Amino acid sequence: MANTTVKGAIHIHGQNPQFLVEKVIRTRIWESAYWKEQCFALTAESLIDKAIELNSIGGVYGNQRPTDFISLLLKLLQIQPEKEILIEYLMVDEFKYLRALAAMYIRMTFPPVEVYELLEPLLKDYRKLRLRNMAGYSLTFMDEFVDQLLTEERVCDIILPRLAKREVLEETEGLAPRTSVLLDAMAGKSVSDDEDGAKKTRKRSESIHSDRSVSRGRSLSRSSRSAKSSSNFVDMQERFVSKSPSRSRSRSRSRSRSRSVTSPRQRSRTRSPSPYRSRSRSVSPDRMDVAESYLYSRSGRYLSNATRGRLLSSSAPLRSESIEPPPAGGHSTSVAQSLLLRTTREAALKTSGVTWKDEANENGRETRKMNMYQSLRDAMSVAMTKDDTAVVFGEDVAFGGVFRCTMGLAEEFGRQRVFNTPLTEQGIAGFAIGMASMGHTAIAEIQFADYIYPAFDQLVNEAAKFRYRSGGRYDVGKLTVRTPSMSVGHGGLYHSQSPEGFFMGAAGLKAQVVIPRSPIQAKGLLLSAIRDPNPVIFLEPKILYRSSVEQVPIDDFELPIGKAEVLTKGNDVTLLTYGSPVYTCENAISLIRNPPPSIAHLIPESVRGVSIELIDLRTLLPWDIHTVMESVKKTGRLVIVHEAGKTMGPGAEIAAEITNRCFLNLHAPVKRIAGWDTPVPLVYEKFYIPDALRIVDGIVDTLKY
């Protein structure tokens, strides 16, 4: 709910890293609109996309307002990314402000020796930087900024931790002496005594002379800078990452491979090549620029798809104004590659169950590429355009919300219809009930489903019973409560829960759990929920906000509530699920049909050709019992998959009802694959939620029964 300092955060230098920023500045950052709108839900991966949008460095400006640069720096101190990620930030030569941000973080948190070893190579970066301060904008350079980090006590309005002098570290910590071509030349030294070294010296001096005559030494070509930076930082990454125990095994394998292709003389004079360098070399034998070598490195997973595309596209703008939806960071690639997503206009317009609420224009119906949060925003915009009584409210919704689902609605419809509420879920639900009882279409947002429990009394004891206790004279049928739900893999106790099972017994809440799997489903189901004459709880799988992208019709349309959808037809087993596990089930079906060698021994040959019917339930109350019954009568087997806990979860009710109604048709007991009956553990969260292998195992057990 609130983005506050966590007492149990990892400590750096004996203190919480956020405290390296002064309290006054910290408070102003937390109160700024940029922090609430852009920084709240950032991760180490998605922060890259924000950093490459920076256009200046600096601390505070104007009336002590924080710059975007220092806001992202504080977020970086909160996230505390791994060391190799920070080194990779430095490697991305294409985006200078991302490099400056990483340099600032390294100066504040790394040991002194590593600070010198990592930042001194940046003194060869002569690019211009915009500096924003109390006096406005001014011009500086990357090497000047790095020099300030190494020599001054206060940079960007932040008091830096004490840094020992280089001479002291050379004597006590074993820091290698700093090398300089200019000082060596003044001392009459050569780079090397052999002929190759002399040639390198002549080439270097000619290059320096040529560059100086053209631009006074301030405009080295980007390719030469990239090549130098690439070699420097690849060496650094190999040295620093080697200290991590998790890398030791992969590095030992790299050494064994390198020994098989190098002579004893080469092994004695050089280190074994880094896995990062060998990977880049396998892609292209020519010299690669730092961005391309980084992209093909083993750690390239930290860049999002948009950043990777911009790194490899020389013609792409650095700050694209494209209307394409932003990609997901850290999400499963199986979602983007799913065959269940409708990525063409023709497929989108053929979505089953669609009811159009307006006439098509003369050119036919149009679609636009959207991810899920954009389609939800589009649905609310359509509802508010056609219904003047519709209002949207919740925590930070006027700023766009944590996941950007209400972005721009306040500007489009005004602050009277889109507004923030206090940080109280019980109050939000009670206020929504009051608005709906007075005839307004109330669309309330609970920031995370994990915090819906304080509103449980209002929703179950008030909203669900409003029509019954008044004898039908009053109702709150225009109430819709939206909330992000389910796991993302790293949310922990309070950002990964699936509370749908708690509401399934709340009589009076029709369609109390509507869980879409894709952008088209999200828009159509949300419009149906908003217009349904009963209160609705609409749970949105937050991992799909960005990872699921479809061509979504821009017209007004609805999808039926209470109706399941058969995604793939089959005759041997029914696989029933909803929300984000739909894609996990799709992956499991693929593994059964074409198992990789690593799991082939787990799947008998007789099972690999089975026909599996995959059903997306979409709605849990009322759930489409007739569609499920028809499928089970055909297949004789049922496997239920959901992220909520197994005991008293949604699968328990479904299994009991199907067993009661289809007992004579079942060839095997109903199988439930669900979250474990424990709080969601942060470290083991990926083991908590059902994965493809657990689903494969459940299907195999059911078929072998």
N, C-alpha and C positions, 0 to 999 in steps of 0.2 A: 504494500500500500504506500507507505511513505519511504522515500529514498534516503534513509538516515544511516549514520555510521553504525556499523555492526561491531559490538564489543569483542566478538570472537574473531575478528579479522586477523589475517596473517600479519605479523609484526616485522617491520624492516628497521634495522638499527635500534631495536628495543622499543619502538613506538609504532602506533598506527600510522601508515604512510600518508593518510589524509591530513594528519596534523602537521605535515611539512608545509602545508599551505596555511597561512595565518587565519585565525578564526573569523576576523572581519571579512576578509576576502572570501573565505569558504561560505559564510552565511549569504553573502551577496550572490555568489554563484548558485547556491541552492534556490534562492528566491528569483533568479532570472528566468525569463520565458524560454531562452535557448536551452537551459538545463532541463526544464520540465518537458519541452516539446521534442528536443533532439537527443538528449543525453540519457534519459531515464532508463531505457531498456537496452542500452548498447552493451555488446559483448566485445571480447578481444578481436573477433572477426569483423563484426559490423562497424566497429569504431574506425576501421581503415577507410570505409566509404565516406564517413564524416570528415576524417582528417584530410582526405584529398580534395575536399571542397573548401578548405581554408584558403583565405586570400591574404592573411597577415598573421604576424606574431605579436605578442604583447601581453601585458598584465591587465590593468584597469584603464579606463578612459572616461571622459566626460565627468559625470557626477558619480565617480567611483563605480562605474558599471564594468563588469568583467567582460573580457573579450572571449570570442569563441575558442581561441587557442588555449587560454588558461582554464576554460570550462572543460575542454576535452582532456587537458592535463590532469585535472582533479578526477575525472572519470577513469583515466588510466591508472591513477593511484588507487582508486577503489577496486578496479578489476585485478590489478597486479598480474599481468600476463607473464608467461614463462620467459626465461632469458632468451631462448632461441627466437621467440616471436619478436622481441625487441630488436634483436640483431637483424631480423628480416625487415623490420620497419626501416632500418638504416640502409639496407641493401636496395630498396626501391628508389633508384636515382631519379625516376621520372617525376616524382612528387616531392618537391623540396620542403613543403610545409609538414608533410608526414615525417620526413627525416628530421626536421627541426624539433617536432614534438617528441620523437623518440630520443633525440639527443638531450633534451631537457629532462626527460624522465630518467634516463641513464645517469645524468649528472646528480640527480637528487637521491637515487636509491642504490646505485651500484658501488662496490668497493673502489677505493681510490685508484688502485693499479688498473682495474678494468676500465675505469673512466678514461684514463689517459690512453690506454690501448685502443679503445673504441672510438673516442672522439677526435684524437689527433689526426687520423686520416681525413677527417672532414675539413681540415684546414686547407685542403686542395680544392675544395668546392667553392667557386667564386661567384655563384649566382646571386642575383639580387633578391632581397626580401623586403616586404613592406612591414614596417614596425608601427603599431598603433599604441599610442600612449595618451597622457592627459593633454598634450599639446596638439594632438591630431595624428596625421600620418607622416612618417618620415621614411627615408631609404637607408637600408643597411645591407650587409652581405652575409652569406652563410658562414664564411671563414671568420668574419668579425663576430658574429653571434656565438660561434663555437669558442673563439678566443675569450669572450666574456664569460662563458660558462666555466672555462678552465682557470681564469685569473681573478674574477670579481666575486664579491660576496652576495650581491643582490642583482638578479636578472628577472625581467618581466614581473617586477613588484613582488618577488618571492625571495626570501632570505635562504640562500643555499646552504646545505650542510658544509662543514669545514672540510676543505680538501688540502691534503698535505702537499708540500712543494715537490716538484719532480725530482730535484736533486736528493731530497731525503729518501724518497721511495727507491731511487736507484741504488742507494747505499744499504737500505734496510729491508726492502721488500723484493729486491731482485728485478726491478723494472728495467727493461732494456733501454740503453741510451737512445735518445731520439736521433734519427738519421736525417741529414739534409744534404741535398745535392750541391746547394750553394756553398755551404760551409766546407764540404769536402773539396770543392774546387778551389776555394780560397786557401785551403791548407795544402794544396798541391797533390791531393790524393786522387787516384783513379778508382773507378767503380770496380774494376777487376783487372788482373794482370794479364789475362789471356786476350787473344785477338777478338773473341766474341764480345768480351767486356768493353774493349776499346770501341768497337763498332756501336755498342749500345750507348756509350757515353757520347760519341759524336752525334748519333741520331737524336739523343735527348737534348743536347745543347742546341742542335739545329732547330728542333721543335720548339724549344723555349724561346730562341731568338725570333723565330717566325711568328710565334704567338704574341710576343711582346711588341713586335713591329706593327702588328695588325690591330691589337686591342689593348696594349699596355698590360698584358698578362691577366686580364679580367674575363676573357671570353674563350676559354678552351673549348674545342668542339665537343658536342655532347657525346659523340661516340668515343673519343679518347677518354673523357671523364668517366664514362660508363665502364670502359674496359678496366681502367685503373681501380675504380671503386669496386668493380666486381671481383678482381683478384684479391684486393685488400680484404674485403668483407667475407669472401669465401674462406680465406685463411683464418680470419677471426672466428667465423662461425664454426669451423672445424675445431679450433682450439677451445672455444668456450663450451660448445655443445658436448665435446668429449668428456667434460667434467660431470655430465649428467649420467647417472647409473642406467637410466632407461635407454640410452643410446649405445651402451657399451657393446651389446650383442651385435647390433647392425654394423657397428664400426669394425668389429673383429672380422665379420664376414667380408667387409670391404677390403680389409688388409689381405685376407687370404686370396681374394680374387686378384688384387694388385700384384702379389708375389708371383702369381702364375704367368704374368705377362711382362714383367720387368726383369732386367738382368741384375746380378748381385751388385755390380757397380752402381747401378741406378738406385738400388735399395739402400746402399750405404750412404749415398749422397743426398737422397731426398726422402721425404716422408711418404707414407702410403697415401694415395690420393683420397680425398674426401669423397664420400658417397654422393655429395651434392655436385662436386665437380665431375665425377665420372658420369653422373646422370645427364648433366648438361652436355658433356662431350659426346654422349651417345646420340643426342638429338641432332646436333649439328657439329661437323668437324671444324667449322670456321669459328672465329672469335664471336661470342654472343654478347650483346649488351646486357647490362645488369638486370634489366626488367625481364628479358627473355630467359636468361639463365635462372633467375629466381623462379619464374613460372614453372619451369621444368624440373626444379629441384624437388627433393623428396618432401620438403616442408611447404610446398606451394599450396597446401590445403588451407592455409590461413587466409588466402585471398578469396574474396567472393567472385562470382562469375563476371559481374560488371567490371570489377577492377582488373581481372585477368584480360578481359576483352580490350579494355583501354590500354593495358600495358603492351599488348601485341599489335594493336592497330595504330600505325603511325599517323593515320589521317584522322583518328577519333579525337574530338575535343577533350581537354582535361576535365572540364566541368560540363558534362553533357546536359542539355536542356530537354532531353528526350522525355516523351510522355510514357515510355515503357515502364511497367511496374518494376520497382527495385527488387533484386533477387534476395533469396534467403541466405542468411549466414549461419553456417553450422547445422543446417538441416539435412535430412536424408536425401541423397540424389535420386532414390527410387521414386520419390513423389514426382519430381519434375519429368522423369522418364516414363511415368505411368501411362498405359494405354487407356485408362479410364477417363483421363482428362480430354475434354473436347477442345482441340487446338485450332480448328478451322470453323469458318462461319457456317458452312453447311451442316457440320456435326452439331454445332451449338443450337441451331434453329430446329434441329430434329430431336432435341431433348424430350424424353417421354414424360407425359403428365403435365406439360406446360399449358397454362391457361392465360391467354393474352388479354390484357385489360385496356388496351387502346388499339386504334386502327394503325395499320402499317402505312408508311408514307409511299409516295409514288415510286420510289426506287426500291421498295421492299424493306424488310427489317434489317437493321444494321447491328453489328457487334463491335466490341472493342476489347483489346487484350487487357485483362485485369487479373490481379491476384485476389485472394479472399478478402483482405481488409478493404481493398478498393471496391469490390463488389458489395460489401456490407455498407460502405459509405454511400454507394450509388443507390442502394435500396432505401436507406433512410432519406436521401435527398428526394427520391421519387415519392415516398410516402408523405413527406412534409410539403412537397409542391402541391399535391392533390388534396391534402387535408390540412386546413388552416389551424385546426386544434392540436395538431401533433407537436410535441415538444420533446427535446432530447436533453437529458441532464445526468450528471454523475461526477465522479472525481476527475478533474482535469479534462473533461470532454470539450470545453471551449477552446483548449489548446490543441485539440486533436486526439487526446487520449494517449495512453501509454503505447498502444499498438497502431496509432494513426487512423483508427476506424472512423473518427468524426472530424478528420482534417478538413478545414474550410467550411464546415457547416455553419459555424457562428458568423462568418463573414457573409455567407450566402443568405441566411435566414434571420440574422440579427441575434443579439444577446438576450432578447426576451424569450426566444424559443430554443436557444442552445446555450446552456449556462452550467457553471460549476456548482457543486454542492460541498458542504463540509465533509470531513473524512469520517463518516458514520454510516455504515451500511444499513443499520436499523432505521436511521432517519431517512435514508434514500428510499427504502422500500415503503415506509409509512407515508412519505411525501408523495410517492408515485400512486399509492392506493387512493390518497385524497384527491389527487389530480384526476385519476380515472373515474372516481365516483362522481365528479362534477362534470363529466362529459368530455374531458380532454383525452387525446390519444397520448398516453404517457409511455415514453421509451426511456427506461432507466438503465444505466450501466453500472454494474458492480465491477470494480477494477480487476479483480481476480476472483475466480470461483472459490478459491480457498477461503475467502473472507465473506462468503455469503451466509455463513452460519449465524452471525448476529442478527441477520434479517430473517432467519428461519421462522421466528414467531410471527412476524408481520405477514410473511408469504403464506404460511400454512394455517395459522389461526385467524387471520384477517382476510387476506385476498381470496383464499380458496373457499371461505365460508360466507363471503359477503352477500352473494345472491340468495343463499339458503336461509340465512338468519333473517333476511328482510322479506321473505315470502315472494321473492322475484321482483320486488318493487325497485330495488337498487342492485347495481352490479359494478364490477370493475373489469368488465370485458375488454376495455381498451388499454389494458396494462400489459406491457412487454418488458421483461427484465433480461437484458443482454449481459453476458459475462464470459471472459476467456477461461477456458477449462483445459484439462488434460495435461500431459507431460510434454516437456521439451527436451528432456535428457539431462538438464543441469539446474532444475528449479528448486530441488530440495523439498523440505517439509511444507512450505507455505506458498509454493508457486507451481505445484504439480498435481494437485488433487483432482479427483473426478467425483463430484458429489451427487451425481444423478440418482444413485440408488436411494439416497435419503428422501428424495421427493416423490418416489414412485408410489408411495402409499398415501399421498396427500390428495384425498378426494376433493374435486372441485378445481384442480389445476389441470385443465385440458392442455394437452401437448406440452406438459411441463418440462419435458426435455426434448428439444429439437436440436440435433447435432449434425450440421452439414459436413460433407466431405470435400467440397470443391467450390469455386467461386460461383458457378451457375446455381448450384444447390443452395448456397448461402443467400444469394439475392432472392431467389424464388421463395424459399422457405421463410426468410425474414419478412418479406412482404405479406405472406399468408399469416404469419404469427401476429404481425401488427394489426391486421384487419380481422383476426379471429375474434368472435364474441366472447371469448374466455381468456382469463389471465394466462400468460405463456412465459415460461422460462426458457431462454434461448442460449444454449451453451455452444461456444465457438472454440474448436480445437486450435489453440494458439500456435502450435507448430506449423499449421497450414496457412497462417496469415500471409506468409510470403512464399512458401515453397510450392503452393498449388497455383498454377496460372492457366487460365482458359480464355477463349473468346466468349465474352458474355454479352447477350443481347442488351442493348441500351434502352429498350422499351420497357414498359410496365408489364410484368408477368408474375404469375404465382405458380408454386408447386404444391401439390396436395399434402396436407398434414395428416399423419396417421396412416400413410401408405408407404410400404417398403418398396425397394427397387431391386429387381434381379439384374445383377451386373453381368454375370456369366452363367450360362445354363450348363447343367450337368445332371448325371444320373446316379452317381455312386455315393456322394456325401454332400450334405448341405453345410456351408460355411457361413455363419451369421455374425455380423459385426456392425459397427457404426463409427463415424468420426475418422480420426487418423489411422486407427488399426485397419481400415479398409485397404490401405496401400501395403501394410505389412502382410496382410492376408494374400494380396495379389503377388507379392514377392515370394511368399511361401508356396503358392501354387506353382510358380515358375521353378522353384527349387525342386519340387517333387517331380515335375516333368523332365527337367534337365539338371540333375544334381551335379554340382562340381565334385571333383575327385575327393576333396577333403571330407565330404559327408555322404558320399555314394554308398558307403557300407551301412549307413543308417536307414536307407530306403530300399526295400526289396524290389526286385524287378517287377513283381506282380502289381506293385502299387504305383509304379511310375506312369502307367497309362490310364490311370483312373480319371473319371469325369467329375469335376467338382463344380457345384453350383454356389456362386458367391452372391450373397444378399446384403444390401445396405439397409439397415432397419430405419434409419433417419429420425424416427420418432419413437420414444419409449412409453409415452402415455398420451393417447392410446397407441399401443404397438400393433402392427399389422399381423394379427395372429393367423388370418386366413391365408395370406401369401406364404407364411412360414409352414403352416400345416400342409398346404398343397405340395410344397417342396419336400418336406419330410416324408410324406406318403409316397412320393416318387423315389427318393433316395434311400430311405430307411435309416439314415444316420444324420446326426446333427452335432456340429462343433460350434460353440459360442465363444467369441473372443471379445474382450473389453478390458480397458485399463483400470476400471474401478476394482476395488477389493473383491475377492471371490465370495466370502461369506456374506450372505444377504445382499449381494450385488444384483444388478439387472439380470445377469445370467441365471440366477437362482429362480426367479419368478418365471422366466421364459422356459427353463428346463422343466419346472414343475408343471406348467400348463401344457407343454407339448407332450410330456410323459402321460399326463392325464387324458389327453384327447387323441393321441396317436400311439398308444401303448402297443397295440397289436401290429402296428406298421414298423416299429423300431427293430432293427437288426443288432443294435448295440446301444449301451447306455449313452445318454446325452453327455457330451464332453464339454467341460468349461475350462477355458484358458484365460486367466485374469491376473490382475495385480495381486501380489502377496498380501496376506493379512498383517501388514506392518505399516507404520508410517513410512512415507516415501523417503528413502535414504538418499542423501545427496551423492555420496561416492558410488553407491550401487544402484543409482536410479535406472540406468540402462538395463540392469538385470531385473529390476522390479517390474517394468512394463513388459507385456508379451512381445517377444521378438519372433522373427521368421522361423528360427529353429524350434522354438517351443511349439509353434503352430504346426510345423511339419511333424514333430513328434506326436502331437495330439491327433492329427489326421491319420498317421500310420497306425497308432494304437487303435483308433476307432475302426479302421478298415480291417485290421487283423483280429478283431474281437470274434 
